[in-house]
């Protein structure tokens, strides 16, 4: 096996199997290997300065370890972890929404300053990210999770299907429904529509 | 369903991967010119990718330690494996100690997340959770709301049998019918669970029972360190020092680095600066890359 990515995935698979059997050293090593990606995923989907970010990462790590006995290697451990993180974030966003806690729906100034080359581009990018995060609180759970993985994490359709364990056509359907909701949201936001270059 | 609802998702994937053919690019561009939703999706995917920032190693270590510390010890995958369970508890103990060290610098209390997240361990171990195809919903532990631990609460003598705590206990009574039947592992888990939820009196009773009844067990060895650290946090510095000394004399390596650091802090609180300096020097000598190294060096500079 010469592909470094494939070698890394195989190594992680072995760690995941050992961790699922209760090997504590493997559990620690697996979490350490997956943690950077899990942290980045939480920051992307929840917002980098969200007060609950660390808690969600830790909950996702615990959930991952406990879910390992059900992991059958249908996808990479990285994607499996990302799916769990996405589900945790969706859950957290819904709870925040239920509490009418809107602190995470404001554009993050730090993210704007550090994310892109010009202030205008940076603002537009952060508005789009915030709209994705906002949609996650309103979409049905499966659609929100799929949409988060696809747009927030850049998963392809087959990758989403493998990570969520549903048929490809189900993923297509979820994406289409999520985009219908997105269209309504964009149509109701003239500034966003203008940012996207017109009303088509 | 209109034509605009037939979004070319595969072409968006190919565009993201940079593998579009010329004809596919033309087709996708035509669609994007008409579809604001796909324009949004393409732009947003790039936005999220561009925002990914590197993660510091220290943040990784801290969050992994906290997650390990918050791991329920009676998880389905770990039940029925006595030695494995103890190893897991030991790993969690290391993590708790390490996290506690960081947290103590800032708050002097146990990490909020651990107190909030950890599910108190039922004794004996609960039945395995039913298998579900939805891992997160199955496993997400219900947060346990625990009030902040207040320092200097009286701790019963760990060696002498102590009366039931006089203070009011909030929540369900925790001294159950299984108490007399607990083995070393059960007492260790019960003590840790009580300590984590902030019930230090109950933790002290459990740890005390363990040290009296199973003094040569693996659990008792670790208990000296865990108990010592708890006593230090609660302000019983002399009691803490006795437990930490007992642990270090046993030569167990599991929590040695953390116990040495806690012992040095206990000596500082007692004003025994000469012994404190020696303790920090010993820590630096044995663990030059310790997470406590910076603190040790700073303290040694102050003590000169």
HADDOCK unambig.tbl for C-alpha pairs under 7 A between the chains (distance, minus, plus):
assign (segid A and resid 20 and name CA) (segid B and resid 77 and name CA) 6.19 0.50 0.50
assign (segid A and resid 21 and name CA) (segid B and resid 77 and name CA) 6.15 0.50 0.50
assign (segid A and resid 22 and name CA) (segid B and resid 77 and name CA) 5.92 0.50 0.50
assign (segid A and resid 22 and name CA) (segid B and resid 78 and name CA) 5.18 0.50 0.50
assign (segid A and resid 22 and name CA) (segid B and resid 84 and name CA) 6.62 0.50 0.50
assign (segid A and resid 24 and name CA) (segid B and resid 87 and name CA) 6.83 0.50 0.50
assign (segid A and resid 24 and name CA) (segid B and resid 88 and name CA) 5.36 0.50 0.50
assign (segid A and resid 31 and name CA) (segid B and resid 64 and name CA) 6.34 0.50 0.50
assign (segid A and resid 32 and name CA) (segid B and resid 60 and name CA) 6.65 0.50 0.50
assign (segid A and resid 32 and name CA) (segid B and resid 64 and name CA) 6.35 0.50 0.50
assign (segid A and resid 35 and name CA) (segid B and resid 60 and name CA) 5.97 0.50 0.50
assign (segid A and resid 36 and name CA) (segid B and resid 55 and name CA) 5.77 0.50 0.50
assign (segid A and resid 36 and name CA) (segid B and resid 60 and name CA) 6.39 0.50 0.50
assign (segid A and resid 40 and name CA) (segid B and resid 52 and name CA) 6.18 0.50 0.50
assign (segid A and resid 40 and name CA) (segid B and resid 53 and name CA) 6.97 0.50 0.50
assign (segid A and resid 44 and name CA) (segid B and resid 48 and name CA) 6.36 0.50 0.50
assign (segid A and resid 44 and name CA) (segid B and resid 52 and name CA) 6.92 0.50 0.50
assign (segid A and resid 55 and name CA) (segid B and resid 113 and name CA) 6.69 0.50 0.50
assign (segid A and resid 58 and name CA) (segid B and resid 63 and name CA) 6.29 0.50 0.50
assign (segid A and resid 58 and name CA) (segid B and resid 66 and name CA) 6.89 0.50 0.50
assign (segid A and resid 58 and name CA) (segid B and resid 67 and name CA) 4.95 0.50 0.50
assign (segid A and resid 59 and name CA) (segid B and resid 140 and name CA) 6.89 0.50 0.50
assign (segid A and resid 61 and name CA) (segid B and resid 67 and name CA) 6.20 0.50 0.50
assign (segid A and resid 62 and name CA) (segid B and resid 67 and name CA) 6.02 0.50 0.50
assign (segid A and resid 62 and name CA) (segid B and resid 71 and name CA) 5.98 0.50 0.50
assign (segid A and resid 63 and name CA) (segid B and resid 136 and name CA) 5.62 0.50 0.50
assign (segid A and resid 63 and name CA) (segid B and resid 139 and name CA) 5.31 0.50 0.50
assign (segid A and resid 63 and name CA) (segid B and resid 140 and name CA) 5.82 0.50 0.50
assign (segid A and resid 66 and name CA) (segid B and resid 75 and name CA) 6.85 0.50 0.50
assign (segid A and resid 66 and name CA) (segid B and resid 139 and name CA) 6.24 0.50 0.50
assign (segid A and resid 67 and name CA) (segid B and resid 135 and name CA) 5.14 0.50 0.50
assign (segid A and resid 67 and name CA) (segid B and resid 139 and name CA) 6.99 0.50 0.50
assign (segid A and resid 69 and name CA) (segid B and resid 77 and name CA) 6.81 0.50 0.50
assign (segid A and resid 84 and name CA) (segid B and resid 136 and name CA) 6.15 0.50 0.50
assign (segid A and resid 87 and name CA) (segid B and resid 136 and name CA) 6.87 0.50 0.50
assign (segid A and resid 88 and name CA) (segid B and resid 136 and name CA) 6.97 0.50 0.50
assign (segid A and resid 115 and name CA) (segid B and resid 50 and name CA) 6.95 0.50 0.50
assign (segid A and resid 115 and name CA) (segid B and resid 51 and name CA) 5.76 0.50 0.50
assign (segid A and resid 125 and name CA) (segid B and resid 47 and name CA) 5.58 0.50 0.50
assign (segid A and resid 128 and name CA) (segid B and resid 44 and name CA) 5.83 0.50 0.50
assign (segid A and resid 129 and name CA) (segid B and resid 44 and name CA) 6.31 0.50 0.50
assign (segid A and resid 129 and name CA) (segid B and resid 48 and name CA) 6.88 0.50 0.50
assign (segid A and resid 151 and name CA) (segid B and resid 41 and name CA) 6.36 0.50 0.50
assign (segid A and resid 151 and name CA) (segid B and resid 44 and name CA) 6.46 0.50 0.50
assign (segid A and resid 151 and name CA) (segid B and resid 45 and name CA) 4.91 0.50 0.50
assign (segid A and resid 152 and name CA) (segid B and resid 45 and name CA) 6.07 0.50 0.50
assign (segid A and resid 152 and name CA) (segid B and resid 48 and name CA) 5.69 0.50 0.50
assign (segid A and resid 154 and name CA) (segid B and resid 45 and name CA) 5.87 0.50 0.50
assign (segid A and resid 156 and name CA) (segid B and resid 13 and name CA) 5.62 0.50 0.50
assign (segid A and resid 179 and name CA) (segid B and resid 37 and name CA) 6.58 0.50 0.50
assign (segid A and resid 182 and name CA) (segid B and resid 37 and name CA) 6.77 0.50 0.50
assign (segid A and resid 183 and name CA) (segid B and resid 37 and name CA) 5.75 0.50 0.50
assign (segid A and resid 196 and name CA) (segid B and resid 36 and name CA) 6.56 0.50 0.50
assign (segid A and resid 196 and name CA) (segid B and resid 39 and name CA) 6.89 0.50 0.50
assign (segid A and resid 196 and name CA) (segid B and resid 40 and name CA) 6.68 0.50 0.50
assign (segid A and resid 199 and name CA) (segid B and resid 36 and name CA) 6.86 0.50 0.50
assign (segid A and resid 200 and name CA) (segid B and resid 34 and name CA) 5.05 0.50 0.50
assign (segid A and resid 200 and name CA) (segid B and resid 35 and name CA) 5.42 0.50 0.50
assign (segid A and resid 200 and name CA) (segid B and resid 36 and name CA) 5.45 0.50 0.50
